Amino acid sequence: MHTAVETYLTNASLALKVASEEKGVITRTEEAITRIARCFQDGGTLLIAGNGGSAADAEHFATEFTGRFMKERKARPAISLASSTSMLTAWSNDHNFEDVFARQIEAFGKAGDVFIGISTSGNSKNIIRAVSKAKTLGLTSITLLGNSGGELQGLADITIAVQDTRTSHIQEVQIALIHCICQEVEKTFTE
């Protein structure tokens, strides 16, 4: 008889297995690795955003590049747009939450940079607007999504959509993809 822990871990591993067999997830993750590596090689910055658990993943993602992932090396410029509580609360209070990430892309982004939006639902209005702003300013846009992509499906230059509807398992697959991206991009660093 399976315990709740065994059942949960089995379901999580099945979500990872399904993602590992999804050609679109693999191909688009490889494209994301190439674009992010090129961005860093060209002196660009990685801007990342998400809400709730995805905000935590955005901070984690950025930290792997400004800190280190697997090897000692020079820091790379990666910013979580979900980190500044002053910006998030001021802009949301005085204007609206739907533009909170787009506004920061306007401040920090430039052509050649990469914006990554993370959304388990695929329907986050502030990520939708951030993708639009990134495209307007000439940034490459990448989205990590769940629920087959939601409203964000196909809006970014690269869409990586996890084919699952369970938030926890979507996030587990997304963090595995984030770690894979960090590992492979870090391999391209010469210093």
C-alpha positions as CSV (number, residue, x, y, z in Angstrom):
1,M,0.0,0.0,0.0
2,H,1.3,3.4,-1.0
3,T,1.7,6.1,1.6
4,A,0.7,9.7,0.8
5,V,4.4,10.5,0.4
6,E,5.1,7.6,-2.0
7,T,2.0,8.6,-4.1
8,Y,3.0,12.3,-4.2
9,L,6.6,11.5,-5.3
10,T,5.4,9.0,-7.9
11,N,3.1,11.6,-9.3
12,A,5.9,14.2,-9.3
13,S,8.2,11.8,-11.1
14,L,5.5,11.1,-13.7
15,A,5.1,14.8,-14.4
16,L,8.9,15.0,-14.9
17,K,8.8,11.9,-17.1
18,V,6.0,13.3,-19.3
19,A,8.0,16.6,-19.7
20,S,11.2,14.7,-20.6
21,E,9.3,12.9,-23.4
22,E,7.6,16.1,-24.8
23,K,9.7,17.1,-27.8
24,G,8.4,20.7,-27.7
25,V,9.5,21.2,-24.1
26,I,13.0,19.8,-25.0
27,T,13.4,21.8,-28.2
28,R,12.2,25.1,-26.7
29,T,14.3,24.6,-23.6
30,E,17.4,24.1,-25.8
31,E,16.5,27.3,-27.7
32,A,16.2,29.1,-24.4
33,I,19.6,27.9,-23.4
34,T,21.1,29.2,-26.6
35,R,19.4,32.6,-26.4
36,I,20.4,33.1,-22.7
37,A,24.0,32.1,-23.3
38,R,24.2,34.5,-26.3
39,C,22.7,37.3,-24.2
40,F,25.4,36.8,-21.5
41,Q,28.1,36.5,-24.1
42,D,27.0,39.8,-25.7
43,G,27.0,41.6,-22.3
44,G,23.2,41.5,-21.8
45,T,21.0,41.1,-18.8
46,L,18.5,38.4,-17.9
47,L,15.3,39.8,-16.4
48,I,12.9,37.3,-14.8
49,A,9.4,37.7,-13.3
50,G,6.6,35.7,-11.8
51,N,3.9,35.8,-9.1
52,G,3.6,33.9,-5.9
53,G,5.6,30.6,-6.1
54,S,6.7,31.7,-9.6
55,A,8.2,34.9,-8.0
56,A,10.2,32.7,-5.7
57,D,11.4,30.7,-8.8
58,A,12.3,34.0,-10.5
59,E,14.5,34.9,-7.6
60,H,16.0,31.4,-7.5
61,F,16.7,31.6,-11.2
62,A,18.4,35.0,-11.0
63,T,20.5,34.0,-8.0
64,E,21.9,30.9,-9.9
65,F,23.5,33.4,-12.3
66,T,24.5,36.3,-10.0
67,G,25.8,33.8,-7.5
68,R,26.8,30.4,-9.0
69,F,25.1,27.2,-10.0
70,M,27.7,24.4,-10.2
71,K,31.1,26.0,-10.7
72,E,33.0,29.0,-9.5
73,R,33.0,31.7,-12.1
74,K,32.3,35.3,-12.8
75,A,28.9,36.7,-11.8
76,R,26.3,37.2,-14.6
77,P,23.7,40.0,-14.6
78,A,20.3,38.5,-13.8
79,I,17.5,40.4,-12.0
80,S,14.3,39.1,-10.5
81,L,11.7,41.8,-11.1
82,A,9.7,40.3,-8.3
83,S,12.3,41.2,-5.6
84,S,11.7,44.9,-4.9
85,T,8.8,45.1,-2.5
86,S,9.0,48.9,-2.7
87,M,8.6,48.9,-6.5
88,L,5.9,46.2,-6.4
89,T,3.8,47.9,-3.8
90,A,4.3,51.5,-4.9
91,W,3.5,50.8,-8.6
92,S,0.6,48.5,-7.7
93,N,-0.9,51.0,-5.3
94,D,-0.4,54.2,-7.4
95,H,-1.0,52.7,-10.9
96,N,-1.8,49.0,-11.4
97,F,-0.4,45.6,-10.7
98,E,-0.8,44.5,-14.4
99,D,2.1,46.8,-15.4
100,V,4.4,46.2,-12.5
101,F,6.9,44.1,-14.5
102,A,6.5,45.9,-17.8
103,R,7.5,49.1,-16.0
104,Q,10.7,47.5,-14.7
105,I,11.5,46.1,-18.1
106,E,11.2,49.7,-19.4
107,A,13.7,50.8,-16.7
108,F,16.2,47.9,-16.9
109,G,15.8,46.2,-20.3
110,K,17.5,46.9,-23.6
111,A,17.7,45.3,-27.0
112,G,19.6,42.0,-26.8
113,D,18.5,41.3,-23.2
114,V,16.3,38.3,-22.3
115,F,13.0,38.5,-20.3
116,I,11.7,35.3,-18.8
117,G,8.1,35.2,-17.5
118,I,7.1,32.3,-15.3
119,S,3.4,31.5,-14.8
120,T,1.9,28.2,-13.8
121,S,-1.6,29.2,-15.0
122,G,-0.3,30.9,-18.2
123,N,-2.9,33.6,-17.6
124,S,-1.0,36.2,-15.5
125,K,-1.9,39.6,-16.8
126,N,1.3,41.2,-15.6
127,I,3.4,38.6,-17.4
128,I,1.4,39.1,-20.6
129,R,2.1,42.8,-20.4
130,A,5.7,42.2,-19.6
131,V,6.1,40.0,-22.7
132,S,4.6,42.7,-24.8
133,K,6.9,45.4,-23.4
134,A,9.9,43.1,-23.9
135,K,9.1,42.6,-27.5
136,T,8.5,46.3,-28.0
137,L,12.0,47.1,-26.6
138,G,13.8,44.3,-28.6
139,L,14.3,41.8,-25.8
140,T,14.0,38.1,-26.4
141,S,11.0,36.9,-24.5
142,I,10.8,33.4,-23.0
143,T,7.9,32.0,-21.0
144,L,7.8,29.0,-18.6
145,L,4.1,28.0,-18.4
146,G,1.7,25.3,-17.2
147,N,-1.8,24.3,-18.1
148,S,-0.8,24.0,-21.7
149,G,0.1,27.7,-21.8
150,G,-3.1,29.5,-21.1
151,E,-3.4,33.0,-22.6
152,L,0.4,33.3,-22.8
153,Q,0.7,30.4,-25.1
154,G,2.6,31.5,-28.2
155,L,3.0,35.2,-27.2
156,A,6.7,34.9,-26.4
157,D,9.6,34.2,-28.7
158,I,10.0,30.9,-26.9
159,T,7.2,29.3,-25.0
160,I,7.9,26.3,-22.8
161,A,4.6,24.9,-21.6
162,V,4.3,22.0,-19.2
163,Q,1.4,19.8,-20.1
164,D,0.0,19.4,-16.6
165,T,-2.8,21.1,-14.6
166,R,-1.5,20.5,-11.1
167,T,0.2,23.6,-9.8
168,S,2.7,21.7,-7.6
169,H,3.8,19.4,-10.4
170,I,4.0,22.2,-12.9
171,Q,6.3,24.1,-10.5
172,E,8.4,21.0,-9.9
173,V,8.9,20.5,-13.7
174,Q,9.6,24.3,-14.1
175,I,12.3,24.2,-11.4
176,A,13.9,21.2,-13.0
177,L,14.0,23.1,-16.4
178,I,15.4,26.1,-14.6
179,H,18.2,24.0,-13.2
180,C,18.8,22.4,-16.6
181,I,19.0,25.9,-18.2
182,C,21.4,27.1,-15.5
183,Q,23.6,24.1,-15.9
184,E,23.8,24.3,-19.7
185,V,24.3,28.0,-19.9
186,E,27.0,27.9,-17.2
187,K,28.9,25.4,-19.3
188,T,29.3,28.1,-22.0
189,F,31.0,30.5,-19.5
190,T,34.8,30.8,-20.0
191,E,35.4,32.8,-16.8
